[in-house]
Amino acid sequence: MAEKQCYMKTLHFLSKFLLTKTGKALYFQRKTTSSLQTSHKFASLLHERESLSDKTLVFDVEGALLKSSSIFPYLMHVAFEAGGILRALVLLLLYPIICMFGRDIETTVGVFVCFVGIKKNNFQIERTVLPKFFLEDVGLEVFDVMMRCEKKIGVTDMPRVMVEGFVKDYLGAEAVVGRELKTLCGYYVGLMEAKTAENVALNEIIKEKKLDSQVIGIGSSNKQQLFSHCKVVYFLNEAEKSNWQVLPRENYPKSLIFHDGRLAFRPTPPATLAMFIWIPFGIFLCIIRLVIVTQLPYKFSTPILNFLGMRGTLTTTNSGTIPVNPEEKSNGVLYVCNHKTLLDPVYISIALGKPLVAFTYSASRISELLSPIKTIRLTRNKEKDAKILEKYSKESEIVICPEGTTCREPYILRFSPLFAENMNANIVPIAIDFQVSMFYGTTASGFKCLDPIFILMNPVTNCSIKILDRLRKPLTNEKSKFEVANFVQKQIAQSLNFQPTYLTRKDKYRLLAGNEGII
């Protein structure tokens, strides 16, 4: 009997020792035994408003804020956008193996594959690509609780550099606690600091901001050590998060207008595998589509392209394309459209069934050579461009995108008044929307020469064109060129249910590429 008691004491000591060493102390045991109770407590937070207004919230980015706890999609964005297609393929092939060894190994190896050899100063994905996909995975319920708190601190398993831009810029958090990436000669080596540094960093933040008395936490139980600073902690599980709603766009704390990157889908493991399987077929399809667009007449190319996945719809009005009388017809027709992709002028030319002359600002030389319609490069000199525009408007029908750059989201940038310099031209507004299924065909920081290739590689594209009423002469004669430009912008925005903005091409490129977008 004495030996049995001695054995039981020894076993109890060893189990307690092991639990302490692995960071799973008796506190964790108490929390896990009352999971239903903690779930009920979190539900009660949804009805508390005034009691949270003076609180500081420590939230787990993967375990609480995002509906999915998987970090693979975000690592894949880093691998594909910053490292290239081969690095992304390596990550995909290794992922089934590293998942077998637990979350820590998955994160460590995944981060190493994505970051090793990446130049630190060139890493901008955390503010140009990742915020869009983070916002699309935010749970509305936790977001609602978070916005009621006075101050917020994010905790993440991912490297801090991946999450900080999103959490601070879009959620207004005070700080982000995550593991730092080690560098050598200005390049990431793919290794992260020890996890113990996170606890120290969080402690310093709380002390520095004097938040000790009003700290609560929301997250997963595997970060219980970080939540030791909180007075009250609410743990969540995957079953609860699966029932959450996705944060609607209109509830975004900051409008998502600009973002970069080539991937137009959330790269989960199955979706990424499908992309790599598709790429060889996509390259072949790109070549076929390119030959059809450039070599066949519109009456033959249009039905073939529609069969091959490049679909489009056309809506017009009674006065959209036909001038009122022969005198006005001699002044030429100027089609003014918003800018979604490189192919906007081509689609408009196909929709109208006649060749147009496209005026471009920053298209690459390769895009100009592959274009099936004539393109004229503008110089960005107002006087020279006005003369060029006036000359060609008398000789042929032309199309111009006054935004000067593309905008992927349902917003329209400020229109340049250049097109309104020639008040004698018949101005016809055109509203265009373009949806892709796999790849974005525009970029601010990448290689613009690849834009037409990525557009044509999509399995399916959908272009919607609305030809609006032609501007009447009294309008163009009585208003200034700036008023005409603003009027056309609002008219196109209303027809598409988009939001007009005062942002310009320079604003976009300064945010996404750190330059003014001049090629």
Buried (B, 14 or more C-beta within 10 A) or exposed (E): EEEEEEEEEEEEEEEEEEBEEEEBBEEBEEBEEEBEEBBEBBEEBEEEEEEBEEBBBBBBBBBBBBBBBBBBBBBBBBBBBBBEEEBBBBBBEBBEEBBEEEBEEBBBBBBBBBBBEBEBEEBBBBBBBBBBBBBBBBBEBBBBBBBBBEBBBBBBBBBBBBBBBBBBBBBEBBBBBBBBBEBEEEBBBBBBBEBEBBBEBBBEBBEEEEBEEBBBBBBBBBBBBBBBBBEEBBBBBEEBBEEBEBBEEEEBEEBBBBBBBBBBBBBBBEBBBBBEEBBEEBEEBBEEBBEBBBEBEBEEBBEBBEEBBBBBEBEBEEBBBEBEEEEBEEBBBBBBBBBBBBBBBBBBBBBBEEBBBBBBBBBBEBBBEBBBBBBBBBEBEEEEBBEBBBEBBEEEBBBBBBBBBBBBBEBBBBBBBBBBBBBBBBBBBBBBBBBBEBBBBBBBBBEBBBBBBBBBBBBEBBBBBBBBEBBEBEBBEEBEBEBBBBBBBBBBBEBBEBEBBEBBBBBBBBBBBEEEBEE
